[in-house]
């Protein structure tokens, strides 16, 4: 979420906060806890999550539709878990605050499911896929769609613009998928499909937000350039504004209803 000169419109140039403990959001926290809990439960207590929840390459033959969802919470080893959770920890909160918790979770799950579908089309019949990488790549793709010019630290050292980093990763994943589409190990097709899904979803959402902003500013029925002859609605109370601002702080601008957005627009003209 960002601001214009009036303080309440979205700014798609830079995120307010990339992530970390101070910028943690509820959905990202839930995903982190769930993934770590599943890993600890399997490794330390012997709960056989992988046996039941990993995605088989030929999932359609066994009607394993549920595994298209559950596989993204299983990880092959600690390094696999660590990389995915660190990426989600730093990138996820900015996307969730901007799009809202509901849309963020939909984005994450959609990216993971489409990533699993993409992987299964190329995988060997006796292989399985696990990991949140499809959802993570979708989150990274969404970040690049919303904030293409934001700078991210490659390997925590080199500043790179988000669109450059995501384009480079996409080209590498594509080359690896073409070079060795049926070799086990890294599910490059899942990464690629997840990234494309997340980027596409966020790009479409972003265009919709810009259209709403344009309409709010230039529509004769409301916005910054309201014409005379159209009566203003009742003024918005300070209590209502405080409630909406608290909701933005908790869930992001994307969580607001059309009525709440209209209230904010009216408040800026008082």
N, C-alpha and C positions, 0 to 999 in steps of 0.2 A: 504494500500500500504506500502511496506517495501523496503528493499534494501539488496543486497549482497555486496561483496567487490568491485564490479564495480558500484554499486549504482542504477541500473535501473531494476533489476529483482525483482519479487514479493517475499516477505517473509511472509509465512503463520504461523509464530510462534506467533507474537504479532501485534495487530493493531496499527497503528500510533497514533490514537486518538479515544477513546471510544465514545465520544459525548459531549453534552452540547452546550452552546451558541457559544463558540469559534470554535467548530467543526461542526456546523450546515451545512447541505448539502441541495441542492435545492429541491429534491423530498421529503425528510423528512419534510422540512419546509412546502411544499405544503400540505402534508397529515395532518400535525398538524393544519394548518389554516383551511382546509376544514372541518375536524371533529369538531373543536371548533365552526366554523361558523354555521354548521348544528345544533349543540346542542343549541347554543344561539338563532338561528332563531326559533327553535321549542319551547323552554322553555320561552323565553321572548316575542316573537312576535306571538306565536300561530300558526306558520306554520306547517301543519300536515304532516311532513315528514314521520313519522312512519307509518301512515295509508297507504301510497303509496309505501314506499321503504323497509319496513321490509320484511324478508324472511319467507313466510308461509311454514309449514312443508310439505304440499302437493302442492308445487309450480307447479309441472308438470300438475296437473289437471286444473289449471287456466292459464297455459302457462306463468307463471311469471318468465321467464328466466332472465329478467333484474334485479330482486331482488337478484339473486345470486351475483351480483356485488354491488348493492346499499346498501344492508343491513349492510355492514361493515362500513358505515359512520354514522349510527344511533346508539345512546347509550341510555340505559334504564334510567340512572340517572348520577349524577355528579361523584360519586365514580367510576362507570364503565368507564366513559370517562377519569377520572384522571389516573387511573391505566394503561390504554392502552396508553395514550399519554406520560406519564412519561417513560414507557418502550420503546416506539418508539423513544423518545427524546434522550435517552442514548445509545441505541443499534443500531438504524437505521443508523446513520451517518457512523459508521465504516464499515458496510456492503455495503452501497452505494458507499463510496470512493473506496472500493476494487473491487466491481463488476461493477461499473458504474451506472449512473442514470437509463438508460433504463432497464438494467437487474434487478436492484433493484425494480423498479416499477412492472415489470413482475413477479418477485418473490412475492411481497406483494399481488398483485391481484390474482395470481394463488393459493397462500396459503389460502387466504380468500374464494375464490370460492370453492376449494376442502374441506375446513373446513365446509362451508355451506352445501355441498353435503353430507358429512359424518354425520352431525347433522341431516339432513332431513331423512336419512335412519332409524333413531332410534326414532325420536320425535313423540309425540302424534299429531294426525291430526289437532287439533284446536290450536296449539301453533305457535309462531313466534320466529325468531332468529334475534338479532341485535348485532352490535358491531364489532370492529376491532381486536378482540382477535385472530381470525384465522390468519390474516395477521401479527399480532405481534408475535405470536408463530412461524410462518414461518420465520420471521426475526431473532428471537432468535435461531431457529434451524439452520439457515444459518450461523449465527455467530459462533455457535459451530462447524459446519462443516469446516469453513474456519480457525478459530482460536481455536482449541479444548483446548489448554493449557493456553489460556488467563485467567486471574483472574477477576471475577466479584464479586461485593459485594452483598451478599444475605441480604435483608432487610437493605441495605446500611451499614452493620456492618461486616459481616463475609465473608472473601475472599474465593471464591470457583472457581475451574476451570470450564470453560464453559461447557465442555463435561459432567462433574459430575452434574452440575445444570440442564442441559437439560435432561439428562437421568433420574434424579430424578423427574422432572416435568412430563416427558412422562409416567413414571411408575405410578405416582399418577393419572394422567388423565385417563390412561388405567384402573386402578382399580376402579375409580369412574364411568367410562363408563360401565364397566361390572357389577358393583354393582347395579346401578340404571340408566339403559340406557334411560328410558322414563319419568323420573321425571324432571319437569321444574326447572328453576332457572339458574344454570350454565351450559353452553353448552360445557361439557367436550369433547364430540366427535368432536366438531368443533376445539377445542384447539389441540386435539391429531392429527387430520388429517392435520390441518394447519402446525403444527410443523414437521410432517413427510414430507409433501410436500416441505417446505422450506429447510429442511436438505438435502433431496434428490436432489433438484435442485442445491443447492450450492455445494454439494459434487461432482456431475457430472461436474459442471463448473470448480471446483478446479482441478480435474483430467485432464481436457482439458488444463487448463493453465499450469500445470506441464509438460504435453506432449509437448506443444509449447516451453516451456523453454528448455527442454531437446533437442528438435530438433534444436533450435537456437544455443545451445552450441556445439553440436556434429555433426551436419549435415555438409557434405563436401561442401555444397552450401552456407554456411553462418554461422556465429556464432563464438564463441571464438576459435574454432579449425579449421578454414578454411584451406584447403590444398592449396599448391602452384598449379598454373595452372588454377585457377578459378579467373578471374579478379574481383576486388572490384568494386562496384558501385560508382557513383560519391559521393564525400564527402558531408556530410550533413552540411548545413549552420547553423551558430549560431542563425540566426533569426528563422529557422525552429525548432531547438532544443528548443528555448525559447517558441515558440508557443505550442509545444507539452507539455512542462513542465507546462505551464499555464493551458492547458487542463486537465492534471493530477490533478493539484491543485483544479480545479473547479469540475470535474466529476469523478475522480478516474482513476486508471490504467485500469480498465475494459472497459472504454469507448474508448480506443485507437483502431484504425483500424489496420489491419495487416501491411499496409504500414508504419504507424507511429511507430509501434513496431519495424519493420525492421530498420527504421531510427535511433531509439534509440540504437539498437544493433550495428549499424555501428559507431555511435558516441562514444561508449565506447571503440572502438578499434583504435581510432585516436591517 
